Amino acid sequence: MRAARLGLLDGDRERLTAWTRSSTVRAGLAQRARIVLLAADGVSHTEIADRLGWRSFEEGSERRLSPRSSASMCEQE
């Protein structure tokens, strides 16, 4: 079952994709960008956790995510 898609603002997808491919972006930022892109594609929390090697989404998200928009979340790095 697909999850509800996370809405991205204009240009967010391109910026986040660039961060996931960059060799100069910190690993934590690149991982958060991957999470946001997966959520924007409608991937469920369970599937995101599986893809990232977490036992549960909460295991990783509590340490890495907060309830900010995708762009502002990533700009904090």
Order of alpha helices (4+ residues) and beta strands (2+ residues): alpha-alpha-alpha-alpha-alpha
